[in-house]
Amino acid sequence: MRDSVADAAFGPELADDLAVAALALARRFAAGATLWCVAPSWEPHAQHLALEFVHPAATGERALPAAALTGPYLVDTARVSARPGDMVVAVAAANETEVKSLFLRGPAWGVHTIWIGSGPRPCTRIADHLLWLDGPDSRTSATGDLVLLYHLLWELTQRCFDHPELLVPERRARHRVMCRDEGRLGEVVTPLGDGTARIRTPLGTETVTTTFVEPVRTGDLVLVHAGMAVSTAGMEEGL
């Protein structure tokens, strides 16, 4: 469902990325998700983006649950706001450490992530979807290509709802069962001081053995396998 406006404005590659991200958004909205919007260095973008979804200007379009997360302690705010199945979208430059830290935790929290930006690209693709303009950084503009990019994300998401057959997850996704014995990324919630810790994963909060990775601290990312934290995730390097 690539959009001709997106194709003309951004080229076929980014237009395809937009279509894929919009379909992911629509499917999660259809399943009851909330969209959390962040823009640490230019918060009006987060507020504008959330407003597009929750209060669409076009008559007859669906109001979809979205909210902007602003202020300090962004990761902490997102941690208590986002639920498994939700989506987080950031409008930010590649060097935004808060966005990197937030998106690294996406798999542990069970949230899907979209990174919208311009200028130099992130060195690693830590977001599920990267919607990027390769020209100059344009976050400080209230108009122009960056705003058009996330407006088209909203518009394509709305169009997906006109095709209900698209909102059904792929067959393999519907029938996939997450095994508790497979390696899963988790975030330490509370070290218990006895070689165990409470860990957050998409399955919920559980107690796991941390003997192999001690000491652990609240907020650490660990790989959980068969009820044990078998290694630290090592994903904070380079933030």
C-alpha positions in Angstrom: 0.0 0.0 0.0 2.7 2.4 -1.0 1.5 6.0 -1.3 2.2 8.0 -4.5 2.8 11.2 -2.5 5.4 9.4 -0.4 7.0 7.9 -3.5 7.2 11.3 -5.2 8.5 13.1 -2.2 10.9 10.6 -0.7 11.6 7.9 -3.4 10.5 4.2 -3.5 12.8 2.9 -0.7 11.5 5.3 2.0 8.0 5.0 0.6 8.2 1.2 1.1 9.5 1.7 4.6 6.6 4.0 5.4 4.1 1.5 4.2 5.6 -1.3 6.3 5.7 0.9 9.4 2.1 2.1 8.9 0.8 -1.5 8.5 2.6 -2.5 11.7 1.0 0.5 13.5 -2.4 -0.3 12.2 -2.2 -3.9 13.3 -1.1 -3.0 16.8 -3.8 -0.3 17.0 -6.4 -2.9 15.9 -5.1 -5.2 18.7 -5.6 -2.4 21.3 -2.2 -0.8 21.4 -1.3 2.8 22.4 1.3 4.8 20.5 3.8 6.7 22.6 5.6 9.6 20.9 8.9 11.1 22.0 11.2 13.8 20.7 13.7 14.7 23.4 15.4 17.7 21.7 12.3 19.1 20.0 9.2 18.1 22.0 6.7 19.9 19.7 7.3 17.1 17.2 6.1 14.5 19.8 3.1 16.5 20.6 2.2 17.2 17.0 2.6 13.5 16.0 0.4 12.3 18.9 -2.2 14.9 18.0 -2.3 13.6 14.4 -3.4 10.2 15.7 -5.6 11.0 18.6 -7.4 14.0 17.1 -7.3 13.7 13.3 -8.0 16.9 11.4 -9.8 15.1 8.6 -13.5 14.5 9.1 -14.4 10.8 9.4 -10.9 9.5 10.2 -10.4 7.3 13.3 -9.2 8.7 16.5 -6.4 6.4 17.7 -4.9 6.2 21.2 -1.6 8.1 21.2 0.2 10.4 23.7 3.4 12.4 23.8 6.0 11.6 26.5 7.9 14.8 27.4 10.1 16.1 30.1 13.2 14.6 31.8 13.7 11.0 32.7 12.2 9.9 29.4 13.2 6.2 29.7 11.7 6.0 33.2 8.5 7.6 32.0 8.2 5.3 29.0 9.0 2.3 31.3 5.8 2.9 33.4 3.7 3.9 30.5 4.3 1.3 27.7 2.7 -2.1 27.9 3.5 -5.2 25.8 2.1 -4.7 22.4 2.4 -0.9 22.4 4.4 1.2 20.0 6.9 3.9 20.6 7.9 6.4 17.9 10.7 8.8 18.2 11.5 12.0 16.2 15.2 12.4 16.9 18.7 12.7 15.6 20.9 9.7 15.5 22.9 10.8 18.5 20.0 11.0 20.9 21.2 8.8 23.8 17.8 8.7 25.5 16.2 7.3 22.3 18.9 4.7 21.9 18.5 3.6 25.5 14.7 3.5 25.2 14.8 1.5 21.9 17.3 -1.0 23.2 14.7 -1.9 25.9 11.9 -2.4 23.3 12.4 -6.2 23.0 12.4 -6.5 26.8 9.2 -4.5 27.2 7.5 -6.1 24.3 7.0 -2.8 22.4 7.5 -2.1 18.7 9.6 1.0 17.8 9.8 3.5 14.9 12.6 6.0 14.6 12.0 9.0 12.4 14.8 11.4 11.8 17.1 13.2 9.4 20.8 13.9 9.0 23.4 11.2 9.8 21.9 7.8 10.3 22.1 5.8 13.5 25.2 3.5 13.4 23.0 0.5 14.3 19.4 -0.3 13.5 18.0 -0.7 16.9 14.5 0.4 15.9 12.0 -2.0 14.3 11.4 0.6 11.6 13.7 3.4 10.5 12.2 6.2 8.6 15.1 8.5 7.7 15.8 11.5 5.6 19.4 11.6 4.4 19.5 15.4 4.0 20.3 18.0 6.6 18.9 17.6 10.1 15.5 19.3 10.0 14.1 18.6 13.5 13.8 22.3 14.3 11.5 23.0 11.4 7.8 22.9 12.1 7.1 22.3 8.4 8.9 20.6 5.6 9.9 17.0 4.8 10.2 15.7 8.4 6.6 16.8 9.3 5.4 15.5 5.9 7.1 12.1 6.7 5.2 11.6 9.9 2.0 13.0 8.5 2.1 10.4 5.8 2.8 7.7 8.4 -0.5 8.7 10.0 -2.3 8.9 6.7 -1.1 5.4 5.6 -2.1 4.0 9.0 -5.6 5.3 8.5 -5.8 3.8 5.0 -4.9 0.4 6.4 -8.2 0.4 8.4 -10.0 0.6 5.1 -8.7 -2.9 4.3 -9.6 -5.1 7.3 -8.0 -8.1 5.8 -4.6 -6.3 6.2 -5.1 -6.0 10.0 -5.0 -9.7 10.6 -1.4 -10.7 11.6 0.5 -13.1 9.5 -0.4 -16.7 10.1 2.9 -17.6 11.6 2.7 -14.6 14.0 -0.8 -15.7 15.1 0.3 -19.2 16.0 3.8 -18.5 17.3 4.2 -19.4 20.9 6.9 -17.7 22.8 8.9 -20.4 24.7 10.0 -19.6 28.2 13.2 -21.6 27.6 14.4 -19.6 24.6 16.8 -16.7 24.9 14.8 -13.5 25.7 16.0 -10.0 26.4 15.0 -8.9 29.9 15.4 -5.7 32.0 16.3 -5.9 35.6 13.5 -4.5 37.8 14.8 -5.4 41.3 18.0 -7.2 42.3 17.0 -9.3 45.3 20.5 -9.8 46.7 20.4 -13.5 46.9 21.5 -14.4 43.4 18.1 -13.7 41.9 16.4 -10.7 40.5 13.0 -9.6 39.2 13.2 -9.3 35.5 10.8 -7.7 33.0 10.3 -9.4 29.7 7.4 -9.3 27.2 5.9 -12.3 29.1 5.7 -10.2 32.3 7.8 -9.8 35.4 9.5 -13.0 36.7 12.2 -14.0 39.1 15.3 -15.4 37.5 18.7 -16.6 38.8 21.4 -14.0 38.2 24.4 -15.9 39.7 26.3 -15.9 36.3 26.0 -12.2 35.7 26.3 -10.7 39.2 26.3 -7.9 40.1 23.2 -6.7 38.4 21.6 -3.3 38.8 18.1 -2.0 38.2 17.8 -1.2 34.5 20.5 -3.6 33.3 19.7 -5.6 30.2 20.3 -9.4 30.4 19.7 -12.4 28.3 17.3 -14.9 30.0 17.3 -18.6 29.2 15.6 -21.4 31.1 15.0 -19.2 34.2 18.5 -17.9 34.4 20.2 -14.7 33.3 23.0 -16.2 31.2 24.8 -13.0 30.1 24.5 -9.3 30.2 23.1 -7.9 26.9 26.1 -5.7 26.3 23.9 -3.4 24.3 24.5 -0.1 26.2 28.0 0.3 24.6 28.3 3.1 22.2 25.4 5.1 23.7 
